[in-house]
Amino acid sequence: MKKTALVIMAAGIGSRFGKGIKQLAPVGPMVRSLWIIPFMMLWRQGLIKVVFIIRKDLEEEFRRVIGERIEKITEVEYAFQALEDLPAGFEKPADRTKPWGTGQAVLAAKAVLNEPFMVINADDYYGKEAYVKVHDYLIQEQPDDGILHICMAGFRLGNTLSDNGSVTRGVCHIEEGALTGVTETHNIFKTADGAEARNDDKVEKLDVKSLVSMNMWGLTPVFMDTLEKGFVDFLSEIKEGDIKKEYLLPEMIDRLIKEGKAKVDVLETKDTWFGVTYQEDKAAVTEAFANLVKSGVYPSNLYK
């Protein structure tokens, strides 16, 4: 059976969450991070290893709280996202403090990836269905037609909203099952009858059944070469004084689609997404997991 890897982006600062490292915040008595539950249930389906992308200063705590547990059941690698980690010929601007973005984060793991891999956020719960669908896609043979064949898990907007504030979502445009573009939509609020975006004194009603990207991608080692070249192009195009622009994975993939260099199959999942965007989300997420255990979706003792 072909193997896949799980790449977990966990270097984010999480400024809206408040004190503490939100990626390590407990969400129940048996789990320290949202991705662990479906992973522990599904790793036997083919996942060969986990790659944590973290900041170097998080390494000791990450290994102690999460890494040492996962190392007991599968291979674990660490990659480190750093402002100074740039291609030859480039240097970090002296006044740059903002991370370079998700594109650079994934690129940090290039040296430890030789197999197809999923990419997820550390602070999101994606449900079992999405893991299975992306894994099954990655182990299939794809056409050898000169373009990249990758995939994305598409979640229904209504299943990705927070009761405690607004969220930003990438609303997907899809034709014949393939992604044609993503519209980054800010300030989306959950309402009594659905959802709406509130921006610049304008209110736009949104279809809660529309699919959105939650940064769960199915990628290949060949994609990393393209990602690396794209980072060089990104750095070359940055104007002097622009210290906040980020190299974002969704924007880079969108560019490949528009240039005809990639085909992104959208794999719909009806599972509910959980995320701890706000400190207040934690109680609701903890209760949701308790209900999943009570209903038999997950075992009470996760590590057996």
Order of alpha helices (4+ residues) and beta strands (2+ residues): beta-alpha-beta-alpha-beta-alpha-beta-beta-alpha-beta-beta-beta-beta-beta-beta-alpha-alpha-beta-beta-alpha
